[in-house]
Protein backbone atom coordinates (compact mmCIF):
# COMPACT_ATOMS: atom_id res chain seq x y z
CA UNK A 1 0.00 0.00 0.00
CA UNK A 2 1.43 3.39 -0.99
CA UNK A 3 1.32 6.27 1.50
CA UNK A 4 1.75 9.97 0.98
CA UNK A 5 5.20 11.03 2.28
CA UNK A 6 5.17 12.92 5.58
CA UNK A 7 7.92 15.15 4.21
CA UNK A 8 10.40 14.83 1.33
CA UNK A 9 12.11 11.48 1.81
CA UNK A 10 10.07 10.57 4.91
CA UNK A 11 7.32 8.00 4.51
CA UNK A 12 5.04 6.20 6.94
CA UNK A 13 6.80 3.09 8.22
CA UNK A 14 4.04 0.52 8.11
CA UNK A 15 6.43 -2.29 9.10
CA UNK A 16 6.95 -0.69 12.53
CA UNK A 17 3.29 0.10 13.18
CA UNK A 18 2.39 -3.34 14.62
CA UNK A 19 5.40 -3.19 16.97
CA UNK A 20 4.41 0.30 18.12
CA UNK A 21 0.86 -0.82 18.87
CA UNK A 22 2.10 -3.95 20.67
CA UNK A 23 4.53 -1.91 22.79
CA UNK A 24 1.83 0.59 23.78
CA UNK A 25 -0.61 -2.17 24.71
CA UNK A 26 2.03 -4.16 26.64
CA UNK A 27 2.94 -1.06 28.64
CA UNK A 28 -0.70 -0.13 29.16
CA UNK A 29 -0.36 3.17 27.26
CA UNK A 30 -3.11 4.54 25.01
CA UNK A 31 -0.56 5.77 22.46
CA UNK A 32 2.86 5.16 20.92
CA UNK A 33 4.89 6.88 18.22
CA UNK A 34 8.16 6.90 16.34
CA UNK A 35 8.95 10.47 15.37
CA UNK A 36 11.26 12.21 12.94
CA UNK A 37 12.40 15.64 14.11
CA UNK A 38 14.01 18.49 12.18
CA UNK A 39 14.77 22.07 13.21
CA UNK A 40 11.17 23.21 13.29
CA UNK A 41 8.81 20.26 12.71
CA UNK A 42 8.04 16.80 14.06
CA UNK A 43 6.46 14.05 11.97
CA UNK A 44 5.09 10.80 13.35
CA UNK A 45 6.40 8.06 11.07
CA UNK A 46 4.57 5.49 13.21
CA UNK A 47 1.50 6.54 15.14
CA UNK A 48 -0.94 4.77 17.45
CA UNK A 49 -3.48 6.94 19.26
CA UNK A 50 -2.25 10.24 17.80
CA UNK A 51 -3.91 12.65 15.42
CA UNK A 52 -2.56 14.79 13.73
CA UNK A 53 0.73 13.29 12.55
CA UNK A 54 2.65 16.56 12.23
CA UNK A 55 3.49 19.17 14.90
CA UNK A 56 5.67 22.21 15.30
CA UNK A 57 8.77 21.16 17.21
CA UNK A 58 8.30 23.56 20.16
CA UNK A 59 4.90 21.93 20.78
CA UNK A 60 6.29 18.43 21.28
CA UNK A 61 7.68 16.10 23.90
CA UNK A 62 10.56 15.45 21.50
CA UNK A 63 11.68 19.07 21.74
CA UNK A 64 11.78 18.78 25.54
CA UNK A 65 13.78 15.54 25.24
CA UNK A 66 16.29 17.14 22.88
CA UNK A 67 16.80 19.98 25.38
CA UNK A 68 17.83 17.59 28.22
CA UNK A 69 21.58 18.09 28.87
CA UNK A 70 23.87 15.20 28.02
CA UNK A 71 21.18 13.27 26.11
CA UNK A 72 19.83 11.95 29.42
CA UNK A 73 16.38 10.34 29.36
CA UNK A 74 13.36 12.61 29.63
CA UNK A 75 11.45 11.45 32.70
CA UNK A 76 8.04 13.00 33.34
CA UNK A 77 5.92 11.59 36.15
CA UNK A 78 2.75 13.44 35.16
CA UNK A 79 2.65 15.33 31.85
CA UNK A 80 -0.66 17.01 32.82
CA UNK A 81 1.05 18.84 35.71
CA UNK A 82 4.43 19.40 34.03
CA UNK A 83 4.84 23.16 33.21
CA UNK A 84 6.94 22.40 30.10
CA UNK A 85 3.90 20.79 28.48
CA UNK A 86 1.18 23.34 29.29
CA UNK A 87 0.94 24.26 25.60
CA UNK A 88 0.21 20.64 24.64
CA UNK A 89 -3.04 20.41 26.56
CA UNK A 90 -6.20 20.14 24.47
Secondary structure, 3 states (H helix, E strand, C coil): CCCCCCECCECCCHHHHHHHHHHHHHHCCCCEEEEEECCCEEEEEEEECCCCCEEEHHHCHHHHHHHCHHHCCCCCCCCCCCHHHHHHCC
